[in-house]
Amino acid sequence: MAVTKKIIKCTPYVNSNSKVDKWDIEMQYENGSEGDSTYYTSTFTTTVNQTDTDASGNTTTNFTLKAKSSWSNSDLVAICPVSLWDTVFASQVDSVITNPPVESTPDNDFNVPS
């Protein structure tokens, strides 16, 4: 089945220069079509700051500051950890749809051996 991904919610944080310096993003993944036996959905969230600084003081720039109206859907997808989410979603589909756990049933007639 085809997996579809779409951003369902995003919230920009705008600084005093009217530029976005942080995003909260939600992306929904769907496997199959609703109602199908292979249908599965999951929503992933992330917060992406314009820059991150590690414990050693090294700064990583995640995106360029720009006005919220300058952002496209592909720009937003590009700052999401999509490869990680792809892996997690594939694992979820595998464990729930492709290879679901075997269900046990109780044997209420079992007698304890003497």
C-alpha positions, 0 to 999 in steps of 0.5 A: 500500500502507498504511504501518504504524508502530509503536514496537518498543522504548523505553528510559526514563532515570529521574532521582532523582525517579523521572521520565523525563528521556530516552528512546531510541525505535525505530520500525518502518515497514512498507510492504505485507505481508511476502512481497508484492512491495511489502513494505519495512521500515525502523527509525528510532531517536532519543534525546530528552532532556527539554531541549536547550540550543543553543550560544547557551544557549537551552533547548528543552523537549521534554517534561514530566517525569513517571513512566514509568508515565504515558507512553502510546504516543501520548505517545512517538510525539509526541516522535519526529521522525515527519514527517522519518521519513515523508519518509525512508521514502517516499523509500526505498520510492520508490527501492527499490520504486516506481522501483528502479534499472535494472540493467546487464548486461555485453556480453562480446562487445564489441570495442574499436574500432581 
